[in-house]
């Protein structure tokens, strides 16, 4: 997406970037938690540098 979280998370987990992006979109559309989780992971990514 915008902040590079999907790419960072795929490197950490060894998953496909596209699958993680789809999971975030589904999380936003269905559960409403994808955006909040994305922002939390972005903060974790920034703090782990």
C-alpha positions in Angstrom: 0.0 0.0 0.0 1.3 3.4 0.8 3.7 3.1 3.7 5.6 -0.1 2.8 4.1 -2.2 5.6 3.0 -5.0 3.3 6.5 -5.4 1.8 8.1 -5.2 5.3 5.7 -7.8 6.7 6.2 -10.2 3.8 9.9 -10.1 4.4 9.4 -10.8 8.1 6.9 -13.6 7.6 8.1 -15.0 4.3 4.7 -14.6 2.7 3.7 -13.3 -0.7 3.2 -9.5 -0.7 0.0 -9.7 -2.8 -1.6 -12.1 -0.2 -0.8 -9.6 2.6 -2.2 -6.7 0.6 -5.4 -8.6 -0.2 -5.7 -9.6 3.5 -5.5 -5.9 4.5 -8.1 -4.9 1.9 -10.5 -7.7 3.1 -9.9 -6.7 6.7 -10.9 -3.1 5.9 -14.0 -4.0 3.8 -15.3 -6.9 5.9 -14.1 -6.5 9.4 -13.1 -2.9 9.6 -9.8 -3.6 11.3 -7.4 -3.6 8.4 -6.6 0.1 8.5 -6.0 0.2 12.3 -3.8 -2.9 12.1 -1.9 -1.3 9.1 -1.2 1.8 11.1 -0.1 -0.2 14.2 2.3 -2.3 12.0 3.6 0.9 10.4 4.5 2.3 13.9 6.2 -1.0 14.8 8.1 -0.9 11.5 9.3 2.7 12.2 10.4 1.8 15.8 12.3 -1.3 14.7 14.7 0.6 12.4 
